[in-house]
Amino acid sequence: MLDEVQRLPEIFAPLRGIIDQERRKGNRAGQFLFLGSASIDLLQQSSESLAGRIAYMELYPIDVTEYADNSLEKLNSLWVRGGFPESLLSASDQNSLNWRHDFIKTYLERDIPQLGPRIPAETLERFWTMLAHNQGSVLNASNFARNLDVSSMTVGRYLDLMTDLLLVRRLKPWTVNVGKRLVKSPKIYVRDSGITHALLNISDYNGLLGHPVVGGSWEGFVIENIMSVSPSRVQPYYYGTPGGAEIDLVLEFPGGAKWAIEIKRSSAPSVSKGFYSGCEDIKPDKRFVIYSGMESFPMGEGITAISLPNLMQELLKQ
């Protein structure tokens, strides 16, 4: 096993000969395990040197099924602190927040420069914080560009970097032709909820509930947990029209089956007209509303209110 392998990309070329030699002996898999931070350079180097000899697996942070199960208190703690073990398992909320602030500082000042891009840490931190403030919003690159005093093209370059480093999720719109005008810009999420809260200096559960980002934060947290257990090749989208039809998350399975998921931070969820309209447009096979409680119950018209842990268990059965 080799850890932090992105810091030594030249290692892949000589390993190719070793791997081929072992393959000729019948040892076709499982010879090496590489661990490391996401890196464009790493992926390019490994794909060029080890094409046909390497498989990639994204390792998600701790998720609800691993930590919270059916405990609402633990689920909320995971939401507030995020899925990095050192943050989640800290002795106090303040210790957890301090660890996340240190993570952000180290990533900006050491890790990203080591991966190649020469972008001032202060600029990237401002951009990252702006993304956190706009958690779950449709990307408006021109607004970001004005606030950062850069071009829209530069904003796109920053976003590409943060996405490639698995720090940000760019949720694509579902754009299959349904005979309507569709929203075609992606939604943007800082992927780890704890990092979102650290960027906004939210230290605990009560502080989060009183913050304007609470809805977007919950939505991003739910989406990341769902994707951590989704079968391979399941594609996530959102659906929206200028007329107000909207579905927070559309999961498209191999074979074409679709699930429509509305995400509500409420213990008594209701369904908006926009969700009904969106379902009429895309005709999903299943319809769910994920809410903050722990029970499941029917809401009529084929819609099931369901807890996040229960929805994740449904996905694990697929």
N, C-alpha and C positions, 0 to 999 in steps of 0.2 A: 504494500500500500504506500502510495506517495501522496503527501498532503501539500497544499498550497502550490500545486504543480504549475500554476500560471506564471510563477516567478522563474521557472526554468523551462521555457517552451522548447529549447533546443534538444531536450531529452527525447522528444518523440521520434526523431529520425533514426537514432541508433536502436531504439526499442522495436522498430519495424522489423529489423532482421531477426531479433530474438523471437518475436511473435511468430514470424513466418517459419522459423526453424521448429518451434514447438507445434505449430499447426501441421507440419509434415509428419510429426510423431503422433498425431491424432488428438493433441490438446488444443481444441479449437476455441475455447472460451475460458474466462475466469482466471487469466494469468496475472493481470494487473488491475488494481483499483486505484483510480486517480481521484483525488479530492481537491477542491479549490474554489475560489471565488469566481463568479461569472466573469468572463473576459472575452471580448471580440477576438483579440489576438490569440488567445488560447484555443478558441473554437476553430479559427482558421488554420492555425498551425496543426492541430490534431487531425482535422479533416483532410489536410493535404498529405500528411505523413502516414496516417493510419486509416485511410479511406477503406471501408469494407472490413475493418478490423476492430472497430470501436463502436460502442453504443453509449448514448447519453441518457442520464436520468436526473431530473430536477428533484432535489430534496427540499421539501417545504418545511417551514418552521413547525413547532408543535401545534397540533390542531385540536379541535373540540373533542373528537372521539378518543384522542390519546390522553387528554387531561381532564376535561370537564364531565364527560359522560352525561348524566342527567342532573347534575348539580348546577343550579342557576348561579349560585355564588361563585363557583369556579369558572363558569362560562364568562361571567362579567369580569372576573379578574384577568382571564386570558384576553378578553377584548381590550381592557384598559392597558395592560402591560405588553401585549403582543406575544409572539411565539418564540422569540429567542430565549433559550433556557436560562441564561444568566439574568435576564430581565424578569422573566416570569417567576422564577424561584427565589428572587431577592427577599430579604428579611422584612422589608418595608416598601411602601410605595415610593418613598423618597429615594431609597437605595436603587430601586428599579429605574426611576427616572434619571438618576445620576449615571447609571450604566449606559442608558440609551443616549444621553448627551455625549458621553465619551465615545460611544460607537460612531455617532454622526461626525464628531470632530475628527476622529482617526480616519474614517472613510474618506472624508473630504480632503484632509491634509496629507495623508500618506497613501492610502490604497488606490484612489482614483489616479493620482499622478503616476504611480508605478505602472498603471495599465496603459499609459500613453497620452491621454488627452491633456493639453496644457490650458486648463480653464481655471481662473482664479477661484480658490475655495470659497471666498466670500460671495462671489456671483452664483456659484452652484448652490450654496446654502440658501440664498435668497430665492432662487428658483424652486428648490425643494420645498421651502416653507410656503411659497405661493401655491404649489401643487397641493399641499396639505390643507390650506385654507379653502381650496376649490375642490376638495375631495368629492368624487362622484359627479363632477360637472362635465358637460360637453366642452371639449377643448376649444378655446378661443385664442389662437396663437397671437393675433394682433394685440390683444389686451396684455398678454404676458410680455410681448415685445416692447410695448410702450412703457410698462412698469420697470423693465430691466434696462431700457435704453439700448436695445439691440434690434436686429432685424427678425422678422418672422422665420426666416430660414435658419438663423442662429438658434431660435427657440426650438425649432424642429430638431436641430443637431443635439441640443441639450437633452431633449426628450428621448431621442434615439439612444443616447448614452445611458440615461437612467433606466430605460426599458431593457437594454441589453445587459445591464448589471443586475437585473431582476429586482430593482428597487421600486419600480413603478410598473403598473399594469395599464396598458392601452387597450381598453375594451372596444372592440370593433362593432360598428352598427350592423344589424341584420338588413341586407339590402336586396334580397330576392324580390323580383318584380311582383308587386301586389296591386298594381294599378294606381298607386298613390305616390305623391312626393314624400320622400323619406329624409330624415336627418342623417347626414353622411359623415359627420365628424365623430371621432372616437370620444368615449368617456375616459377620464383619467383618474387613477387611484394610486396613492402611495400604498404599497402592497402590505406592509406590516402595520397593523393598527397601533402598536406601541410606538413605532417610529413617528407615525402621524401625530400622536399625542405629544411626544417629546418635542417635535418641531413647533408645536403650538403651546408648549409649556403647560399642558394639562396633566396634573399629577395624580389624580385619583378619580374614582367613579362619580362622586358627586359633582366634581368640577367638570367632568365630561358631560353629564346630563344637562348642565346649564349652559353649555357652549353651543354656538350656532352650527358647529360641524358635526353634532351628534348623529344626525340622520345619515349624512354621507359617510361618516366613520363606521357606523353599524353596517351600512350597505357594503362597503369595501371589505369589512371583516367577514361578513357572510359569504361574499363571492370568493375570497381567498380560501376559506374553509371548504366550500363546495368544490373548488378546483383541486384541492389537495387529495380528494378521494374520488374524483370523476374518472371513469374508465379512459384508457388511452384513446386518442383521436376524437374525443368529445370536444366540440368547438363551442366556446362561449361568445355570446353577442348580447347587445341590448337592442331594443326596437323602439323607434320613435318617429312620429310624423309632425310636421309643423301644425297640424290641426289638433294635437294634444293626445293622440294615441301613444301609449308608452308602456313598455314592459322592461322592468329593471334588468332581468337576465333571461336570455333564451339559450338553452342548451340543445345543441343539435348533435344527435348520436349518429355513428356510422349506420347507414341504411336509411337515414332521413327522419327518424322519429325526433320530435321536438317537445321539450318541456318549457312552459312559460312560468316564470317565478317572479312574484312581487315581493319586495323586501320592506317590512314595516317595523319600526322601533316603537311598538305599542303592545300592551297586554290585551287589548281588545281590538284586533285588526279589522279594518274595513277595506273594501276594494273600490278603487276609483273608477270613474267612467272610462278613463284612458286605458286602464288594463282590459276592461271588457272590449273596447274598440280594437286594441291591439290583438287580442285573442281572435276576434272575428276576422282580422286581416291574415294572420299567419296560421290559424287553425292548429294549435298545439295538441299533442296527444295527451298531455297531462298539464294541470294547472295547479300551482301552489302559491300560498301566501306564507312566507316565513315571518314569524313574529317573535316577540321577546319572551313568550311563555314557554312551557315545557310539554304541553298537551297537543294532541291532534284532533281536529273535528271538521266536519263538512260545513261549507259556507253556502252551498247551493250553486247551481249552474256548472257543476263539475269541478268546483274549486275546493281545495282542501287547505285549511289552515294547519300549519305544521311547525314544530320546533326545528331549529337548526340541527341538533343532534339526530332527530328522526329523519330529516331529509337526507342527511349524510349517510345514514344507514340504508335508506332506499337506494342511493347511488351505489353503495358497496354491493348491493344485490345484483346490479346490472352486469 
